[in-house]
Amino acid sequence: MNIGSEAQNRNMVNELNVDEGEYSEPVSPTGQYFNSSELSICVLAVLDSDIPIDDSPALALLKDVFLPINPRFSSLMVKDENGVKQWKKVEVKLEDHVNIPNFPPGLSPESYDNHLSNYLSKIAMEQLPHNRPLWNIHIIKYPTSNAAGNLIFKLHHSLGDGFSLMGALLSCLQRADNPSVPLTFPSLTSAPTTPSLSLKTNCIFKNIPNVLWSAFNTVSDFGWSLLKSSYVEDDISLIRSGGPGVEFKPIVVSTMTFSLDHIKQIKTKLGV
């Protein structure tokens, strides 16, 4: 088993002309778990475009903007001489990571909605090749009901958690009104004011119950998570069938828009 893995690593290294001694960083335990023989999890991020997408600058943007964000975007996950998984810096062939599918021309936006959903389902079931960095992008140049075009990023979860990956993708974007200004989101907080000493004291005492309650919730949630993962099974519901082998069944990706009020209604009806 180890001999096969080492031989596979050497083949990948030789194909990509990488120095065998150069490792950027060890793979975290979570990253190894997300990319194992038992489990392989990817994140699909779909960006809508209000204007038709021009794919001509795609390779240049990936090289100059996307790759420098995170060294793992240009690294392979391989085992070193001690059998420890490491991130190894490689030369990225960007052409291998860009996919532009061909849909039938001249269809309605509603028809392209179905083609997009089917395409998402297809790429969600496909494994990312392990002989190159664990990401792909897909450029959809057909208008749907919601957009004039779409960019789909498929990123392996071992590259980072959802927060860091979304931050990486958003850092690639620019403001339409002023590209020189960093991308920002509206803030609900007002401008800070300098409180008096008495107000500071009152705030401290008012926050004590909140801190204690937060600590209790943290301990309670952690303990409940341990019980659920080891001893207690989730109840059968509309979103959990409980059938054996459900993880091996084909999946279909569907897109829907819900308001927060609808989410609350769904949670109430499901009892979750």
N, C-alpha and C positions, 0 to 999 in steps of 0.2 A: 504493500500500500504506500509506504513512504517512498520506495524507489520510483514508483509510477508518478507520484506527485513531484519529486525532484526532477525527474526527466521532463515532465510537462513544463515545469518552471523554466528549465534550461532552454527548452524549445521556444517558449514565449520570449525569453530574453534574447536568444539568438535572432529570432525573426525581427525584433524591434531594435537590434543593435544597442543594447543597454549594458553598461558595466555591471557585472554581477555583484560588486561590492557596494554599490550605491543604494542605500535605503533612506527614505526621507523620514519615516516615523513608523512605529509599530501600530498594527491595527488594534483598535479598542476591542474589549470583549463583546460589546454590543454589536460592533461592526462585523466581527467574526460570526456571531450568532445569526445576523441577518443575511450572511452569505455563506451558508453551510450546505452540506448534502441534504439536510432535512428541511431547510427553509431558505427561501430567496425572496426578498421583499423589495419592491420598487415603488417609487413615487411618480405619479403622473400629474404634471402641472400643465393646464391648458390655458393659454393666453388668447383672448379675443382681440382682433384688430378691426378698427372702424374703417380702414382703407385696405385695398388689395395689397397683398404682401409681395414685395420684390425680393426674390431670393438671391440676387446677384451679389450683395455685400455680405452674405451669410458667413462665408468662410473667414473673411477678414474680421468681422465682428466677433466670431468665436475665438479667433486667435488673439485679438488685441483686448477684448473686453471680458469674455467668459472664462477662458483658461486661467488668466492671472488671479481670478477671485479666490480660488482654492487649489492648492497643489494636488489634491486628490483627483481633480478633474483631468489631470495629465499623469496619473499613476496607475499601476497595476497592483492587485493584491496577490502577493506570492509568498511562499515559505522560504525562510533563510536556511542556512546550513544546520541550524538547531531545530528546525521544524516550527519556528515561530512565524506567524503571518506578519508581513511587513508591507508597507506601501513603497513601491519602487517607481521612481520617476522614469518616464518613457517619452519618446517622441511621438506625438499624436498625429495620426493621419486623419485630418478632419473630414476628408471626403467619406470615410467609412462611417462617420457618425451622423451624417445628414441624410435624411430620407424625404423624398418628395413624391407622395403617392399620386397615381393617376386615377381619377374618377371619370365616369362617363360625362362628356361635355353637354352643355345646354339643358341641364335639369333645373328644376325649381329649388329654391332654398330649403323647402321642406324635405325634398328628396335627398339633398346633400346633408340634412340633419341625420337621416338614417345612415348614409354612407359614413359620416363622421363617427356615429355611435358604433357602427360595426368595426370601423378601423381601430377605435379605441379598445374595443373588446379583443381584437386580434393582437394588438401589440402588448396588451396587458398580460396575455397568456404566453408571450414569447420570452425566452430567457435571454438576458444580455450576454454576448460573447465574453469569455474570460480572458481572451488573448488581446484585449484592448481595454482602455478605461471604461468604467461602468456607467456610461450615459449615452443617450442618443437624443437627437431632436428630429421632429417631423414637421414639415412645413405644408400646411393645407392651404391651397390656393383657390379654394372654391367657396362661394358665399353661402352661408347658412342663415337660418332665421335670426341669429343673434350677432353675427359678425360677417365682415367681408373676407376674412381669412383667419386662420388659427395657427399658433405655434404650440407644439406639444413637446414638452421636455419629459423624457423618461430617465429618471435618476435612481440609481440603486441606493437603498436606504443605508447601506454601509458607508456611503459618502458623507452622511450627516443626518441630523434629525430634521423634522419638518420645518422647524423655526429657522434653522441655519440655512437650509436649502431654499426656502422662500425668500429669505434675506438676500441670498446670493443672486437669485433670479431678479428680484426687484432692484438690486444695485446695478443691473445691466440696463435698466430703463432710464429714460430722460423725460423731463416735463415737456409737454407739447408747446406750452406758452413761452418757456424760456429754458432751453436745454442746458444752459450754463448753471442753473440753480439745481441743487440736489433735490431728488424726489422726496416729497413730504406728504403726510396725511393730516387731515384736519384733527385738531386737538380739542377735547371737551373740557380741558382744564383752563381756568382763567389765569391771568398773570399773577405770580406770587406776590404777596404783600408781607411786610415785616411785622410779625405779631408782637404784642407787648409781653412782658415777663409773666403777667398773670394769665394771659391767654395761653402761653406755652405750658404753664403749670396745669391749667385745666385740661389742655389737650392730652398731656401725659397721662393724667388720671383717667380721662375718658377712653384712652386707647388700651388701658390695661385689660379690661374685659375682652376687647377684640383680639388682643394678642393671645390671651389664655384660650379663647374659643378657637382661634386658628391653630394653636398647638394641639388642642384636643382633637380637632378635625383631622389634622395631619396624622397623628398617632392612630386614630380610629380608621381612617382610610387605608393606612399602610397595613394595619392588622387585618382589615377586611380583605384587602388584596391578597395577602398571604393565604387566608382561609379559602378564598375563591380559587386561587391557583393550585391549591394542594388538596383540599378536602371537599369543598362545596361546589356543586355544579350550578351553572346558570339555569334559570327556569326556562321551560319551553315557551316560546312566544312567536309572534309573527316574524321576528327578525332572527330567531334561532330555532331551527327545526330539530336539532338534536340527533339527526340521522347520521349513521356511520359513514365515514369517507367523504363527508361533504367538502372537505378541503381539496379533493381531487376532481371534483365535478367542474365542467366548463362554466365560465362566468360571462356575463354580459354587462357592459358598462352603459349606464343610462344617465342622462343629465337632466336635472330638474331644478327649479328655483323655488325656494321656500322662504317665506317671511318668518321673523322670529315668533310671531303669534301662531303661525301654523306649526312651528316646531314645538311650541308649548302644548298645542292641542294634540299633536301626535304623541308626545311623551305622556300626556294625561291618559289617552286612550290605551296606550301600550302598558301603562303602569310602570314606567321606568324613570 
